[in-house]
Amino acid sequence: MSKPTDRERARRLAQSTVDRILRDAEVRERSGLSRTTRWRLIREGKFPAAVKLTDHAVGWRESDIDAWLATRVSRGLAHG
């Protein structure tokens, strides 16, 4: 059995609690990335995909954003 990656460990930890849905403003604040940059990274598979809430609204699972941030911090890539 292979050893879980940092991202997998962070995702499992985050999913052990209730998952909130974060809207655009909070994701922007937490990630430090503009909407355009986030959508580009989503297309490249480098940022968690949004979840469709309604025909006109999307959000992100808090656990996905937390896991993404954890990988950035562990690699020394976090904004700061």
Phi and psi in degrees as a GROMACS rama.xvg file:
@    title "Ramachandran Plot"
@    xaxis  label "Phi"
@    yaxis  label "Psi"
@TYPE xy
-80.7444  153.767  SER-2
-75.1532  133.19  LYS-3
-66.0787  145.169  PRO-4
-76.6598  168.014  THR-5
-57.4167  -41.2397  ASP-6
-64.4461  -42.8973  ARG-7
-63.7989  -42.2599  GLU-8
-63.0774  -43.8263  ARG-9
-64.2859  -41.1926  ALA-10
-64.8453  -43.32  ARG-11
-62.6836  -42.4038  ARG-12
-63.1228  -46.2703  LEU-13
-65.288  -35.8006  ALA-14
-78.3873  -9.56488  GLN-15
-74.1539  -10.1167  SER-16
-112.102  171.722  THR-17
-65.4722  133.265  VAL-18
-90.1875  119.115  ASP-19
-85.4016  157.149  ARG-20
-101.856  125.293  ILE-21
-99.5969  136.783  LEU-22
-91.4307  174.472  ARG-23
-52.2367  -47.9596  ASP-24
-60.7037  -41.2855  ALA-25
-71.7861  -37.712  GLU-26
-65.1957  -41.0229  VAL-27
-61.0799  -44.8728  ARG-28
-64.0446  -45.4011  GLU-29
-69.2062  -40.727  ARG-30
-86.8826  -27.4142  SER-31
76.0328  12.6248  GLY-32
-109.508  141.559  LEU-33
-69.5201  164.128  SER-34
-58.5202  -44.0604  ARG-35
-61.3971  -44.9193  THR-36
-64.1453  -42.3659  THR-37
-61.0556  -45.0556  ARG-38
-64.423  -36.6765  TRP-39
-63.7175  -45.3352  ARG-40
-65.3208  -34.1974  LEU-41
-62.652  -47.2659  ILE-42
-59.56  -33.0666  ARG-43
-84.6876  -2.55726  GLU-44
75.1672  23.5314  GLY-45
-110.589  3.33036  LYS-46
-145.42  145.229  PHE-47
-58.9697  140.067  PRO-48
-72.3861  148.745  ALA-49
-76.1726  158.319  ALA-50
-106.137  129.002  VAL-51
-73.3536  123.119  LYS-52
-95.9043  -43.8407  LEU-53
-144.391  -174.504  THR-54
-61.9915  -24.0322  ASP-55
-124.672  12.814  HIS-56
-139.626  139.481  ALA-57
-129.389  163.39  VAL-58
-152.778  173.252  GLY-59
-123.063  142.968  TRP-60
-67.4936  130.968  ARG-61
-57.8779  -38.3747  GLU-62
-62.9035  -36.512  SER-63
-66.6979  -42.3114  ASP-64
-68.1241  -42.4999  ILE-65
-60.8672  -41.8767  ASP-66
-65.5613  -41.6346  ALA-67
-62.7017  -44.8866  TRP-68
-62.548  -39.8187  LEU-69
-61.6661  -38.89  ALA-70
-69.6478  -35.3745  THR-71
-66.0639  -43.3133  ARG-72
-65.797  -44.4318  VAL-73
-65.6227  -25.2606  SER-74
-93.9761  -1.25794  ARG-75
73.2068  26.4891  GLY-76
-106.76  3.93108  LEU-77
-67.7052  148.419  ALA-78
-71.5276  148.392  HIS-79
